[in-house]
Amino acid sequence: MMAALFLLAIWFDVTQPARAPKATYALLIGYLAFAAAMTAATWRDWWFDARSAGPGHAIDMAFFAAIVFLTDGYTSPYFVFFMFLLLAAAIRWGWRETSLTAVLVVLLYLIAGLLAARAGIGKFELYHFVIRTADLIILSLILIWFGINKWGARPGPGIERALAQAPPGSAPLESGVRAAIATLRARGACALWRVDSSSKVSGFAIRDSDIAYADFDLDAFPELPNTPILYDLPRARGLARDAEGNLVRTNVSKLIDEKVRSKFRLSEGLAFTIPTPGADVLLCLEDIAAQSTDDIEIGGQIADAIAAHIQRQSLIEAAEESAAARSRLSLARDLHDSVVQFLAGAAFRLEAMRRAHGAGREIEIELDELKKLMLQEQVELRSFISALRTGSHVTLRDLVRDLQSLADRLSRQWTVKCALTAKASEVTIPAKLHLDAHQLVREAVANAVRHAGAKSIEIAVATRENQLQLDFINDGKSYPRHKGVLQPPKSLQERIDQAGGAIELSRGMDVTKVSISLPLGGAAA
């Protein structure tokens, strides 16, 4: 396009060319033909594009010097062509090659201008000379900076958008490969990996949405490349970029084993390594639309995006497993604090009734009482399950009422004096906090009776600074100590930690006080 524009500009400008019109027209027509031929030759041939970059760049610089010499020297209207030269160098190579191009372009411009002035082509003007030379130097520095920073600042492809559209529940590696295919408009892909503890190489290939799996011997595992590689297996060609961004030839003979190549029908494409937990993966994207050397940088970004996608999915699965484990633990604790503790209390009552029956006393009234307790326990358990299913909220007044009823039942269940005092209000609390308070009261009373031998337990319920306060005072033995500090029962401590609360124990005047505080908003608060 630039060569055609130069030719048209000369054609319409009656003052140009200033010297040797025939030679100038021949140069412009010849350069236009060269540009068209290079465009056609490199349009779909990334290998020839890379190999012809150096000679083509030299021809471009020679054309620049010649056209400046033939058209007014320092004041040449085609002075801006040097921008194309520097930009081409910055895109093709690293900053060193861009700097060398800048130095050569400035020298060629000075030489062409001096020769033009000596030959009488235009008039030498110091002002134009200084200004344009300064322009060359400043813009050269800008493009050298671009050459240094271009790959880090380059915007990523649409891989993140493609990964976001992956079907829920799909395998993260497979969804990542399909996203890479969509991003680069490849016709297929192949992924190979070997788990450290495995004695085989695994892989799959995707072609036209179909997927095929295969296993290979260990000798089929490739030498994983450090950087993305453009490969042409039939011609044994490979291109990569070094640490400075320059295109370098690379050996692809050990990249893909012949068995893998034959099985998955691999030929030409882009290969790169995806680091994943436990095993690195070689991904080969095949038959990429309009494949070019730009795909090397895009391949690195795709590799990072897929690795992050796999890591993210692993974290989500770990979080789900952790949540499931916490749910199982919470359910086990609830069963222990409700059903198991009730059964323990029932066994305690039955043992007392057995002794009473052996002594000749009537136990029918006590059996009826135990039956009522079991029916009440059944009703309460159903209400807990319903509350947890709906996730509803209750008022503090409802909690106090239910705890009062629970204290009465625990008194009869454990044959202990269990008194509760509280101030009710209309403060709303989560159903989970309602359940936690119930289970803590159950556990605290059961521990006081079974392990401390308590005969009397006082329970106080109050609210202080967005906290639900539960205080238990029993006349039983002291809790065990560790390094002089009273240790709460493990079951109590676990539930309190889960609810985001705190527990404090104290002992004095032959009684033990257990103070428990829970956030009114639940564990999230």
C-alpha positions in Angstrom: 0.0 0.0 0.0 2.8 2.4 0.8 4.7 1.6 -2.4 1.5 2.2 -4.5 0.9 5.5 -2.7 4.5 6.6 -3.4 4.0 5.9 -7.1 0.7 7.8 -7.2 2.2 10.7 -5.4 5.1 11.0 -7.9 2.6 10.7 -10.8 0.5 13.6 -9.6 3.3 15.9 -8.3 4.6 17.9 -11.2 7.7 18.9 -9.2 8.8 15.3 -8.7 11.0 13.5 -9.3 13.6 16.2 -8.9 16.3 14.1 -10.7 16.4 11.2 -13.0 12.7 10.7 -13.6 13.1 7.5 -15.5 15.3 5.9 -12.8 12.8 7.1 -10.1 9.8 5.7 -11.9 11.7 2.4 -12.5 12.6 2.3 -8.8 9.1 2.9 -7.6 7.5 0.4 -10.0 10.2 -2.1 -9.1 9.6 -1.6 -5.4 5.9 -1.9 -5.9 6.4 -5.2 -7.7 8.7 -6.4 -5.0 6.2 -5.5 -2.2 3.4 -7.3 -4.0 5.5 -10.4 -4.6 6.5 -10.4 -0.9 2.9 -10.0 0.2 1.8 -12.9 -2.0 4.7 -15.2 -1.0 4.4 -14.7 2.8 0.6 -14.4 3.1 0.2 -18.0 4.3 3.8 -19.1 4.7 5.1 -18.3 8.2 8.4 -20.0 7.5 9.3 -18.0 4.4 8.0 -14.8 6.2 10.5 -15.4 9.0 13.4 -16.5 6.7 13.0 -13.6 4.2 12.7 -10.9 6.9 16.4 -9.9 6.9 16.9 -9.6 3.1 13.6 -7.9 2.8 14.5 -5.4 5.4 17.8 -4.6 3.7 15.9 -3.9 0.4 13.5 -1.7 2.3 16.4 0.4 3.7 18.1 0.6 0.3 14.8 1.8 -1.3 14.5 4.5 1.5 18.0 5.9 0.8 17.4 5.9 -2.9 14.0 7.6 -2.8 15.3 10.3 -0.4 18.3 10.9 -2.7 16.1 11.3 -5.8 13.3 13.5 -4.2 14.7 16.7 -2.7 17.1 15.1 -0.2 16.5 16.5 3.3 13.1 17.8 2.4 11.9 14.6 0.6 8.1 14.1 1.0 8.9 10.3 1.5 10.9 11.0 4.7 8.1 9.2 6.7 9.1 5.9 5.1 11.7 5.5 7.9 8.8 5.0 10.3 7.9 1.9 8.4 11.4 0.6 8.6 11.7 1.0 12.4 8.2 -0.4 13.0 9.0 -3.4 10.9 12.2 -4.0 12.8 10.4 -3.7 16.2 7.7 -6.2 15.1 10.1 -8.7 13.6 13.0 -8.7 16.1 14.1 -7.3 19.5 15.2 -3.9 20.6 18.8 -4.5 19.5 17.9 -5.0 15.9 15.5 -2.0 16.1 18.4 0.1 17.5 20.7 -1.0 14.7 18.0 -0.2 12.1 17.6 3.3 13.6 21.3 4.0 13.4 21.5 2.7 9.8 18.4 4.7 8.8 19.8 8.0 10.3 23.2 7.4 8.5 21.5 6.6 5.2 19.3 9.7 5.5 22.4 11.9 6.2 24.4 10.3 3.3 21.4 10.6 0.9 20.8 14.2 1.9 24.4 15.2 1.6 24.8 13.5 -1.8 21.6 15.2 -3.0 22.8 18.6 -1.9 26.2 18.1 -3.6 24.4 17.0 -6.8 22.3 20.1 -6.7 19.0 18.3 -6.0 17.1 20.9 -3.9 18.6 23.5 -1.7 20.4 22.6 1.5 18.5 24.1 4.5 20.1 23.8 7.9 16.7 24.3 9.6 15.1 21.3 7.8 18.3 19.2 8.3 18.3 19.7 12.0 14.6 19.3 12.5 14.3 16.1 10.5 17.4 14.6 12.0 16.1 15.3 15.4 12.7 13.7 14.4 14.6 10.6 13.2 16.4 10.3 16.5 13.4 10.9 18.8 11.0 8.6 16.9 13.8 6.0 16.7 14.0 6.1 20.5 10.2 5.7 20.8 10.2 2.7 18.5 13.2 1.1 20.3 11.2 1.4 23.5 8.3 -0.2 21.7 10.6 -3.0 20.6 11.6 -3.6 24.2 8.1 -3.5 25.7 5.8 -4.7 22.9 5.3 -8.3 24.0 4.6 -7.5 27.6 2.1 -4.8 26.7 0.5 -6.7 23.9 -3.3 -7.3 24.6 -4.2 -10.9 25.1 -6.5 -12.8 22.7 -10.1 -13.8 23.5 -9.1 -16.9 25.4 -10.6 -15.7 28.7 -13.9 -15.1 27.0 -13.8 -18.6 25.4 -12.9 -20.2 28.8 -15.8 -18.4 30.5 -18.2 -20.1 28.0 -17.0 -23.6 28.9 -19.9 -25.9 29.9 -20.3 -26.4 33.6 -18.8 -29.6 34.9 -16.6 -30.1 31.9 -13.0 -31.4 32.3 -10.8 -28.3 32.7 -8.1 -29.4 30.4 -10.6 -30.4 27.6 -12.5 -27.1 28.0 -9.2 -25.2 27.9 -8.1 -27.0 24.7 -11.5 -26.3 23.1 -11.2 -22.6 24.1 -7.7 -22.5 22.5 -9.1 -24.0 19.3 -11.8 -21.4 19.1 -9.4 -18.5 19.9 -6.9 -19.3 17.1 -9.5 -20.8 14.8 -7.6 -24.1 14.6 -9.2 -27.2 13.0 -8.0 -29.5 15.7 -5.7 -30.0 18.7 -3.7 -32.7 20.5 -2.8 -32.8 24.3 -0.2 -35.1 25.8 0.8 -35.5 29.5 2.4 -37.9 31.9 1.6 -38.1 35.6 4.8 -38.4 37.7 3.7 -41.8 39.2 2.4 -43.2 35.9 4.2 -45.6 33.6 2.4 -44.4 30.4 1.8 -41.3 28.4 -1.8 -40.2 28.0 -3.4 -37.9 25.5 -6.4 -36.9 23.4 -7.0 -35.3 20.1 -9.9 -33.1 19.1 -10.9 -32.9 15.4 -14.2 -31.3 14.2 -15.6 -31.5 17.8 -14.9 -35.2 18.0 -12.5 -36.4 20.7 -10.3 -39.5 20.7 -8.2 -40.8 23.6 -5.0 -42.9 23.5 -2.2 -44.1 25.7 1.4 -44.5 24.6 4.7 -45.8 26.0 6.9 -43.6 28.1 9.4 -43.1 25.2 6.6 -41.2 23.3 6.7 -38.4 25.8 8.1 -35.3 24.1 10.8 -32.9 25.3 8.6 -30.1 26.5 9.5 -26.7 24.9 10.2 -23.7 27.1 8.5 -21.4 24.7 5.8 -21.8 22.1 7.0 -23.3 18.8 5.5 -23.0 15.3 6.2 -26.4 13.7 6.0 -28.0 10.3 6.6 -31.7 10.9 6.8 -32.9 7.3 9.5 -30.4 6.5 11.2 -30.6 10.0 10.8 -26.8 10.4 10.4 -25.0 13.7 10.4 -21.4 14.8 10.4 -19.9 18.3 11.4 -16.7 20.0 14.5 -16.3 22.3 14.5 -14.3 25.5 15.0 -11.1 23.6 12.1 -11.7 21.3 14.1 -12.7 18.2 12.8 -15.4 15.9 15.1 -18.5 16.0 15.0 -21.8 14.3 14.4 -24.8 16.5 14.6 -28.6 16.2 11.2 -30.2 16.1 12.4 -33.8 15.5 12.0 -34.6 19.2 8.9 -32.5 19.7 6.3 -35.1 18.6 6.9 -38.9 18.6 6.2 -40.7 15.3 3.6 -42.9 17.0 1.7 -39.9 18.4 2.1 -38.0 15.1 0.6 -41.0 13.2 -2.2 -41.7 15.7 -3.4 -38.1 16.0 -2.5 -37.1 12.4 -0.3 -34.1 13.3 1.3 -32.0 10.6 1.6 -28.2 11.0 0.6 -25.9 13.8 1.6 -24.4 17.2 3.0 -26.3 20.2 3.4 -25.0 23.8 3.6 -26.3 27.3 0.8 -25.9 29.9 2.1 -26.1 33.5 -0.5 -27.9 35.6 -0.5 -29.4 39.1 1.2 -32.8 39.1 1.9 -33.0 35.3 2.9 -30.6 32.5 0.9 -30.9 29.3 2.1 -30.4 25.7 -0.7 -28.8 23.6 -0.5 -28.8 19.8 -3.0 -26.7 17.9 -3.3 -27.9 14.3 -4.2 -26.1 11.0 -4.5 -22.6 12.4 -6.3 -20.2 10.2 -3.8 -17.6 8.7 -1.0 -19.0 10.8 1.9 -16.5 11.3 4.8 -15.8 13.7 2.4 -13.6 15.8 0.9 -16.9 17.0 4.0 -17.6 19.0 3.2 -14.7 21.4 -0.5 -15.6 21.5 0.4 -19.2 22.3 2.3 -18.1 25.4 -0.8 -16.1 26.6 -3.1 -19.1 25.8 -0.8 -21.4 27.8 -1.0 -19.1 30.8 -4.7 -18.7 30.6 -5.4 -22.4 30.4 -3.0 -23.1 33.3 -4.9 -20.5 35.3 -8.2 -22.0 34.3 -7.1 -25.5 35.4 -5.8 -24.1 38.7 -9.0 -22.2 39.2 -11.1 -25.3 38.6 -8.9 -27.3 41.0 -9.4 -24.7 43.7 -13.1 -24.7 43.1 -13.2 -28.5 43.4 -11.1 -28.4 46.6 -13.4 -25.8 48.0 -16.5 -27.9 47.2 -14.9 -30.9 48.8 -14.0 -28.9 51.8 -17.6 -27.6 52.1 -18.9 -31.1 51.8 -16.5 -32.2 54.5 -17.6 -29.4 56.7 -21.2 -30.3 56.1 -20.6 -33.9 57.0 -18.8 -32.8 60.2 -21.6 -30.4 61.1 -24.2 -33.1 60.5 -22.2 -35.6 62.6 -21.9 -33.1 65.4 -25.6 -32.3 65.3 -26.4 -36.0 65.4 -24.1 -36.4 68.4 -25.4 -33.3 70.2 -29.1 -34.2 69.7 -29.9 -37.8 68.9 -26.9 -39.4 70.5 -27.1 -37.3 73.6 -30.8 -38.0 73.9 -30.2 -41.7 73.6 -27.5 -41.5 76.3 -30.0 -39.7 78.5 -32.6 -42.3 77.8 -30.2 -45.1 78.6 -29.4 -43.2 81.8 -33.1 -43.2 82.7 -33.7 -46.8 81.7 -30.8 -47.9 83.9 -32.4 -46.0 86.8 -35.7 -47.6 86.1 -34.2 -51.1 85.9 -32.7 -50.6 89.4 -36.1 -49.3 90.6 -37.9 -52.3 89.1 -35.4 -54.6 90.8 -36.2 -53.0 94.1 -39.9 -53.7 93.5 -41.0 -50.2 92.7 -43.5 -49.3 89.9 -41.9 -47.8 86.8 -44.9 -47.4 84.5 -45.2 -43.7 85.2 -41.5 -43.2 84.4 -41.9 -45.2 81.2 -44.7 -42.9 80.1 -42.5 -40.0 80.9 -39.7 -41.4 78.8 -42.1 -42.0 75.9 -43.3 -38.4 76.1 -39.7 -37.2 76.0 -39.0 -39.3 72.9 -42.1 -37.9 71.1 -41.0 -34.4 72.0 -37.5 -35.1 70.7 -38.9 -36.4 67.5 -41.0 -33.2 67.0 -38.0 -31.0 67.8 -35.7 -32.9 65.4 -38.3 -32.4 62.6 -38.5 -28.7 63.3 -34.6 -28.4 63.1 -34.6 -30.2 59.7 -37.3 -28.0 58.4 -35.5 -24.8 59.6 -32.2 -25.9 58.0 -34.0 -26.7 54.7 -35.7 -23.4 54.4 -32.8 -21.3 55.9 -35.5 -19.2 57.6 -34.9 -16.7 60.5 -36.5 -16.8 64.0 -36.8 -14.2 66.7 -34.8 -14.3 70.0 -38.2 -14.6 71.8 -38.8 -17.9 69.9 -35.3 -19.1 70.9 -35.8 -18.4 74.5 -39.2 -20.1 74.5 -37.7 -23.2 72.9 -34.7 -23.2 75.2 -37.0 -23.1 78.2 -38.9 -26.1 76.9 -35.6 -27.9 76.2 -34.3 -27.1 79.8 -37.5 -28.7 81.2 -37.0 -31.8 79.1 -33.3 -32.1 80.0 -34.2 -31.9 83.7 -36.4 -34.9 83.4 -34.1 -36.7 81.0 -31.0 -36.5 83.2 -32.8 -36.2 86.5 -31.1 -32.9 87.3 -32.2 -29.5 88.3 -31.9 -27.4 85.2 -33.2 -23.8 85.4 -33.1 -21.2 82.7 -33.4 -17.4 83.0 -33.6 -15.1 80.0 -34.8 -11.8 78.6 -36.7 -12.3 75.4 -36.8 -9.7 72.5 -37.9 -9.5 68.9 -34.3 -9.5 67.6 -34.1 -11.7 64.5 -31.5 -14.5 64.4 -30.6 -17.1 61.7 -32.1 -20.6 62.0 -28.6 -22.0 62.2 -27.9 -20.0 65.3 -31.1 -21.2 66.8 -29.9 -24.8 66.1 -26.4 -24.1 67.5 -27.8 -22.7 70.7 -30.0 -25.7 71.2 -27.2 -28.1 70.6 -24.8 -26.2 72.9 -27.3 -26.3 75.7 -27.8 -30.1 75.2 -24.1 -30.7 75.1 -23.3 -28.5 78.1 -25.9 -30.1 80.3 -25.0 -33.7 79.2 -21.3 -33.0 79.9 -22.0 -31.5 83.3 -24.1 -34.5 84.3 -22.1 -37.4 82.7 -18.5 -36.1 83.3 -18.8 -33.7 86.2 -21.6 -35.4 88.2 -23.6 -32.2 88.4 -26.9 -32.1 90.3 -27.9 -28.6 89.5 -27.3 -26.4 86.4 -28.3 -22.8 85.9 -28.6 -21.4 82.4 -28.7 -17.7 81.6 -29.5 -16.3 78.1 -28.8 -12.7 77.3 -27.7 -10.4 74.4 -24.7 -8.1 74.6 -23.2 -6.0 71.8 -24.6 -8.1 68.9 -23.6 -11.3 70.7 -25.8 -14.1 72.1 -24.5 -14.9 75.6 -25.1 -18.4 77.1 -23.8 -18.9 80.7 -23.9 -22.3 82.4 -23.2 -22.7 86.1 -23.0 -26.3 87.5 -22.2 -27.7 90.9 -20.2 -30.7 89.5 -16.5 -31.4 89.5 -14.0 -29.2 87.7 -13.1 -29.6 84.0 -9.6 -30.9 83.3 -6.8 -28.5 83.2 -3.9 -28.1 80.7 -0.9 -26.1 82.0 -3.2 -24.6 84.7 -6.0 -23.6 82.2 -9.5 -25.2 82.2 -10.1 -27.1 79.0 -13.6 -27.1 77.5 -15.0 -30.3 76.0 -13.9 -30.9 72.4 -17.4 -31.2 71.1 -18.3 -27.8 72.6 -15.2 -26.1 71.2 -15.7 -27.4 67.7 -19.3 -26.2 67.5 -18.4 -22.8 68.9 -15.6 -22.4 66.5 -17.9 -23.3 63.6 -20.4 -20.7 64.7 -17.7 -18.0 65.0 -18.1 -17.7 68.7 -15.9 -17.9 71.8 -15.9 -19.9 75.1 -14.5 -19.0 78.5 -14.3 -21.3 81.6 -13.9 -20.4 85.3 -13.9 -22.2 88.6 -14.7 -21.0 92.1 -16.7 -21.7 95.2 -17.1 -25.3 94.1 -19.0 -24.4 90.9 -17.9 -24.2 87.3 -19.0 -21.4 85.0 -19.0 -21.9 81.2 -19.6 -18.6 79.2 -20.3 -18.9 75.5 -20.8 -16.0 73.1 -22.1 -16.3 69.6 -22.6 -13.6 67.0 -26.3 -12.8 66.5 -25.8 -12.6 62.7 -24.4 -16.2 62.6 -20.9 -17.4 61.6 -20.8 -15.0 58.6 -21.1 -12.0 61.0 
